[in-house]
Amino acid sequence: MLRMYRIAKIFSLLFTFGLFFLLSCNSKQEAIPNPPGKPNFKLAYFGFALVDVGWDDPTDDPIAKTNYLDEVAAFSNIADILVVAPTDLIVDRLEAMDAVAVKAYLHLNEIFFEYVDTDAPSGANYNLRTDFKARWDLFVASNDLQNQKNLIQAFYVGEEPLWNGISFEELAAAADYLKASFPEVPTMLIEAHPVLDQLQIPKSIDWVGFDRYFLKDPQTNADYQRELNILKSKFSRVDQNLVLIMDTHFIDWAHGDFAGLTVSDMREVATNYYELAIAELQTVAIIAYFWPSGFDDPNAVGARHLPAEVQAEYESIGKVITRKD
C-alpha cells in the first residue's frame, strides 16, 4: 500500500505545481512569535503523518528505523498506524502509543480498497474490494478491536479517495460499515485539493480535511481559501469537523524553486497554519505532513530534519494543543 500511496502523492505533487506555477508568492518577511493564547474550543489534537507506517527514513542508513513515536510523543497526542492486511496485529503498537498519551489514527485504505489500474486523476486507481466487510471483520477480530477502541482516535478511510479513483458510493459503503461497527470512533476523510469541486462526503464521515502544500500562509492564499470554502460547503452534517493538514516537509524544487520558501520559513508556515486552525472554529485536529525524510521525493526533508527553530515551533504548537508540558 505504501508504494501505491507514494505514487499517488508524487502525481499529486506534479499536478499541484502545474497549478502553483501560475501563482505568485506573497511572502511576509517579519518574524512570527510563538503561537499565542489557547486553542479554540474544538481544537484538541495534534500529530504527524508517517510516524508508524513502515517508512524507513533513508537518511538513517544503514540504521533501519520505521517507528518515530519516541521523537514526537512529547508534543503530540495523535499519530498514524498503517494497516495493510486484515491479519495485521497492532495491539502492541496501540499500547505503545497509549503509554505516552498518544492515540492512533489508522490508515485503512488496503483493508477496504485495492489498486486496479492507472485510470484515476492521481494515476493510481483503487476500487472497493468485494470482500471488504469480511476483511474488516477479520481485522477487528484479530486485534480484539472492540476492547481496544479507546486507544483509537480516528479511522482514516481511503487515501485521498476521489483523487485515487474511489467513487462516492464506494467510499460511503466503507465508511458506513466502519461507523456501524464503531459508532464512537471518528471516521476521517482527507481529499486532494484538485478534485474538491467533485467531492461528496458521506454522512458517516466525522472529520474532513484536504491537502495543499508549498505556500507560506493559507490564511491569505486565495487558492487555499477558495478550496477550504469549497470543502466546508461539501459538509453533509452540521456537526462534521475540520482537520487541517499542516505542511511540515521541504522539497527544494517545490517549496524552494516554485514557492520561494527556505527551510527557515517553515517556522512561519507552521505558525500560519496554527493561526488558521484557531480562526476556523470547526477545526478539531492538525495533522502535520510529515515527520521522517525521503517520502514523496528522495530529497524531501521531513520535520525531523528541519532547523531547530522550526522544530521548536512544532513543539510549541503541539504542547499548546495537547497541553503536554
C-alpha positions as CSV (number, residue, x, y, z in Angstrom):
1,M,0.0,0.0,0.0
2,L,2.8,2.4,0.9
3,R,4.3,2.1,-2.6
4,M,1.0,3.0,-4.3
5,Y,0.3,5.8,-1.8
6,R,3.7,7.2,-2.6
7,I,3.0,7.0,-6.4
8,A,-0.3,8.8,-5.8
9,K,1.4,11.5,-3.8
10,I,4.0,12.1,-6.5
11,F,1.3,12.6,-9.1
12,S,-0.4,15.0,-6.7
13,L,2.9,16.9,-6.4
14,L,3.2,17.2,-10.1
15,F,-0.4,18.3,-10.6
16,T,-0.1,20.8,-7.8
17,F,2.9,22.5,-9.5
18,G,1.1,22.8,-12.8
19,L,-1.4,25.0,-10.9
20,F,1.0,26.6,-8.5
21,F,3.5,27.8,-11.2
22,L,0.8,30.3,-12.3
23,L,0.6,31.9,-8.9
24,S,2.8,34.5,-7.3
25,C,4.0,34.0,-3.8
26,N,3.3,36.8,-1.3
27,S,5.8,36.3,1.5
28,K,5.8,38.1,4.8
29,Q,9.3,38.8,6.0
30,E,8.7,39.7,9.6
31,A,9.3,37.1,12.3
32,I,6.3,35.4,13.8
33,P,6.3,34.8,17.5
34,N,5.3,31.5,19.1
35,P,1.6,30.8,18.8
36,P,-0.3,32.9,21.4
37,G,-3.3,32.0,23.5
38,K,-5.3,28.9,23.8
39,P,-6.9,26.8,21.0
40,N,-10.5,27.2,20.0
41,F,-12.9,25.0,21.9
42,K,-12.7,22.1,19.4
43,L,-9.1,22.1,18.5
44,A,-7.7,19.2,20.7
45,Y,-5.5,17.0,18.6
46,F,-2.0,17.5,17.0
47,G,0.3,14.9,15.4
48,F,2.5,14.0,12.5
49,A,2.0,11.7,9.5
50,L,4.3,8.7,8.8
51,V,5.0,8.0,12.5
52,D,4.3,4.3,12.4
53,V,3.6,3.3,8.8
54,G,6.7,1.2,8.0
55,W,8.6,4.1,6.3
56,D,12.4,3.9,6.8
57,D,13.9,7.3,6.6
58,P,16.8,6.9,4.1
59,T,18.9,9.5,5.9
60,D,19.3,7.0,8.8
61,D,21.0,4.4,6.6
62,P,22.5,2.0,7.4
63,I,20.3,2.1,10.6
64,A,16.8,1.0,10.0
65,K,14.0,2.9,11.8
66,T,10.3,2.8,10.9
67,N,8.7,4.0,14.1
68,Y,9.2,7.6,15.2
69,L,6.9,7.7,18.2
70,D,9.8,8.4,20.6
71,E,10.6,11.5,18.7
72,V,7.1,13.1,18.6
73,A,5.3,11.9,21.7
74,A,6.3,14.8,23.9
75,F,4.3,17.2,21.8
76,S,1.7,15.0,20.0
77,N,-1.5,13.2,21.1
78,I,-2.3,11.5,17.7
79,A,-0.1,9.5,15.4
80,D,-0.8,7.2,12.4
81,I,-0.5,3.5,12.1
82,L,-0.7,1.8,8.7
83,V,-2.8,-1.3,8.3
84,V,-2.1,-3.4,5.2
85,A,-3.7,-6.8,5.8
86,P,-6.7,-8.0,7.9
87,T,-4.4,-10.2,9.9
88,D,-2.1,-7.4,10.9
89,L,-1.6,-7.3,14.6
90,I,-1.4,-3.8,16.0
91,V,-2.4,-4.0,19.7
92,D,1.2,-3.7,20.9
93,R,1.6,-0.6,18.7
94,L,-1.6,0.9,20.1
95,E,-0.5,0.2,23.6
96,A,2.9,1.8,23.0
97,M,1.2,4.9,21.9
98,D,-1.1,4.9,24.8
99,A,1.8,4.6,27.2
100,V,3.0,8.1,26.1
101,A,-0.5,9.6,25.9
102,V,-0.9,9.3,22.1
103,K,-3.9,7.8,20.3
104,A,-3.7,6.3,16.8
105,Y,-5.5,7.2,13.6
106,L,-5.5,4.1,11.4
107,H,-4.8,4.1,7.7
108,L,-7.3,1.6,6.4
109,N,-7.1,2.0,2.6
110,E,-5.8,-1.5,2.0
111,I,-8.4,-3.1,4.1
112,F,-11.3,-1.7,2.0
113,F,-9.8,-0.8,-1.4
114,E,-7.4,-2.4,-3.9
115,Y,-5.3,-1.0,-6.7
116,V,-6.6,-1.9,-10.1
117,D,-5.0,0.4,-12.8
118,T,-3.8,3.9,-13.5
119,D,-7.2,5.3,-14.6
120,A,-7.6,7.9,-11.8
121,P,-6.6,11.6,-11.5
122,S,-3.6,10.6,-9.4
123,G,-2.5,7.8,-11.7
124,A,-3.3,5.2,-9.1
125,N,-6.9,3.9,-9.3
126,Y,-8.5,2.0,-6.4
127,N,-11.8,0.1,-6.3
128,L,-13.8,-1.1,-3.3
129,R,-12.9,-4.7,-2.5
130,T,-15.8,-7.2,-2.9
131,D,-14.9,-8.8,0.4
132,F,-14.3,-5.5,2.3
133,K,-16.7,-6.5,5.1
134,A,-15.1,-9.8,5.7
135,R,-11.6,-8.2,5.7
136,W,-12.7,-5.6,8.2
137,D,-14.4,-8.1,10.4
138,L,-11.2,-10.3,10.4
139,F,-9.0,-7.3,11.3
140,V,-11.4,-6.4,14.2
141,A,-11.4,-10.0,15.5
142,S,-7.6,-10.4,15.0
143,N,-7.0,-7.5,17.3
144,D,-10.0,-7.8,19.6
145,L,-10.5,-4.2,18.5
146,Q,-13.8,-3.7,20.3
147,N,-11.8,-3.9,23.5
148,Q,-9.1,-1.6,22.1
149,K,-11.3,1.1,20.7
150,N,-10.4,3.5,23.5
151,L,-6.8,3.6,22.1
152,I,-8.0,4.7,18.6
153,Q,-8.7,8.3,17.9
154,A,-9.9,8.0,14.3
155,F,-10.3,5.7,11.3
156,Y,-8.8,7.2,8.1
157,V,-10.9,5.9,5.3
158,G,-9.1,5.7,1.9
159,E,-6.2,7.8,0.9
160,E,-7.4,10.9,-1.0
161,P,-10.3,8.8,-2.2
162,L,-11.7,10.7,-5.2
163,W,-8.1,11.6,-6.3
164,N,-7.4,7.9,-6.3
165,G,-10.5,6.8,-8.2
166,I,-12.7,5.8,-5.3
167,S,-16.3,6.7,-6.1
168,F,-18.7,8.3,-3.6
169,E,-20.7,5.1,-3.4
170,E,-17.6,3.0,-2.7
171,L,-16.4,5.4,0.0
172,A,-19.8,5.6,1.6
173,A,-20.1,1.8,1.7
174,A,-16.7,1.5,3.5
175,A,-17.4,4.4,5.9
176,D,-20.9,3.3,6.7
177,Y,-19.7,-0.2,7.6
178,L,-16.9,1.3,9.8
179,K,-19.4,3.6,11.6
180,A,-21.8,0.8,12.2
181,S,-19.0,-1.2,13.7
182,F,-17.6,1.6,15.9
183,P,-20.1,4.4,16.2
184,E,-18.0,6.1,19.0
185,V,-14.8,6.4,16.9
186,P,-14.5,9.3,14.4
187,T,-14.1,8.4,10.8
188,M,-11.8,10.7,8.8
189,L,-11.6,11.7,5.1
190,I,-8.7,13.7,3.6
191,E,-9.0,14.7,0.0
192,A,-6.6,16.1,-2.6
193,H,-7.3,19.7,-3.5
194,P,-7.6,19.4,-7.3
195,V,-10.8,17.4,-7.0
196,L,-12.7,19.2,-4.3
197,D,-15.3,20.5,-6.7
198,Q,-16.5,16.9,-7.3
199,L,-16.2,15.7,-3.7
200,Q,-19.2,14.2,-1.9
201,I,-18.9,13.5,1.8
202,P,-20.8,10.5,3.3
203,K,-22.8,11.3,6.4
204,S,-20.8,8.6,8.2
205,I,-17.7,10.7,8.0
206,D,-16.9,12.8,11.1
207,W,-13.6,14.5,10.4
208,V,-12.9,16.2,7.0
209,G,-9.8,17.8,5.5
210,F,-7.8,18.4,2.3
211,D,-4.2,18.8,1.4
212,R,-2.4,21.6,-0.5
213,Y,1.3,22.3,0.1
214,F,4.0,24.7,-0.9
215,L,2.5,28.0,0.3
216,K,3.6,30.3,3.1
217,D,0.2,31.4,4.5
218,P,-3.0,29.5,4.0
219,Q,-4.9,32.4,5.6
220,T,-4.0,34.8,2.7
221,N,-3.5,32.4,-0.2
222,A,-6.5,32.8,-2.5
223,D,-6.5,29.3,-3.8
224,Y,-6.2,27.7,-0.4
225,Q,-9.1,29.8,0.9
226,R,-11.3,29.1,-2.1
227,E,-10.7,25.4,-1.7
228,L,-11.2,25.5,2.1
229,N,-14.6,27.2,1.4
230,I,-15.5,24.5,-1.2
231,L,-14.6,21.8,1.3
232,K,-16.8,23.3,4.0
233,S,-19.6,23.7,1.6
234,K,-19.5,19.9,1.0
235,F,-20.1,19.0,4.6
236,S,-23.0,16.7,4.8
237,R,-23.7,17.1,8.6
238,V,-23.7,20.3,10.7
239,D,-21.5,18.5,13.3
240,Q,-18.8,17.4,11.0
241,N,-15.4,18.7,12.0
242,L,-12.4,20.1,10.1
243,V,-8.9,18.6,10.0
244,L,-6.1,20.9,8.8
245,I,-3.1,19.3,7.1
246,M,-0.1,21.4,8.0
247,D,2.9,21.4,5.6
248,T,5.9,20.3,7.6
249,H,8.2,18.9,4.9
250,F,10.5,20.7,2.4
251,I,11.4,19.8,-1.2
252,D,13.9,22.1,-2.9
253,W,12.3,22.1,-6.3
254,A,8.8,22.6,-4.8
255,H,9.0,24.7,-1.6
256,G,12.1,26.4,-2.8
257,D,12.1,26.9,-6.6
258,F,8.4,27.2,-7.0
259,A,7.1,28.7,-3.7
260,G,10.2,30.8,-2.9
261,L,10.5,29.3,0.6
262,T,13.6,28.5,2.6
263,V,13.8,25.8,5.3
264,S,13.8,28.5,7.9
265,D,10.5,29.8,6.5
266,M,8.8,26.6,7.6
267,R,8.6,28.0,11.1
268,E,6.3,30.8,9.9
269,V,4.4,28.3,7.7
270,A,3.6,26.3,10.9
271,T,2.5,29.4,12.8
272,N,0.2,30.4,9.9
273,Y,-1.5,27.0,9.9
274,Y,-1.9,27.2,13.6
275,E,-3.5,30.6,13.4
276,L,-5.8,29.4,10.7
277,A,-6.9,26.5,13.0
278,I,-7.7,29.0,15.7
279,A,-9.8,31.1,13.3
280,E,-11.7,28.1,11.9
281,L,-13.8,27.1,14.8
282,Q,-14.8,23.7,13.2
283,T,-11.1,22.6,13.4
284,V,-10.7,19.6,15.7
285,A,-7.2,18.5,14.7
286,I,-4.0,19.4,12.9
287,I,-2.1,16.7,11.2
288,A,1.4,17.7,10.2
289,Y,2.7,16.2,6.9
290,F,5.3,14.7,7.5
291,W,7.9,13.7,10.1
292,P,10.6,11.4,8.6
293,S,12.5,12.4,5.4
294,G,12.6,10.9,1.9
295,F,8.9,10.4,1.4
296,D,7.2,11.7,-1.9
297,D,10.6,12.7,-3.1
298,P,14.1,11.2,-2.4
299,N,15.3,14.6,-1.3
300,A,12.3,15.6,0.7
301,V,13.3,16.9,4.2
302,G,10.9,15.8,6.9
303,A,10.1,17.7,10.0
304,R,12.7,15.8,12.0
305,H,15.5,17.3,9.8
306,L,14.3,20.9,9.6
307,P,16.2,23.6,11.5
308,A,16.0,23.6,15.3
309,E,13.9,26.8,15.4
310,V,11.3,25.2,13.1
311,Q,11.1,22.1,15.3
312,A,10.8,24.3,18.3
313,E,7.7,25.9,16.7
314,Y,6.2,22.4,16.1
315,E,6.8,21.6,19.7
316,S,5.3,24.9,20.9
317,I,2.2,24.4,18.8
318,G,1.8,20.8,19.8
319,K,2.1,21.5,23.5
320,V,-0.4,24.3,23.4
321,I,-2.9,22.0,21.7
322,T,-2.2,18.8,23.6
323,R,-1.5,20.5,26.9
324,K,1.6,18.4,27.3
325,D,4.3,20.1,29.5
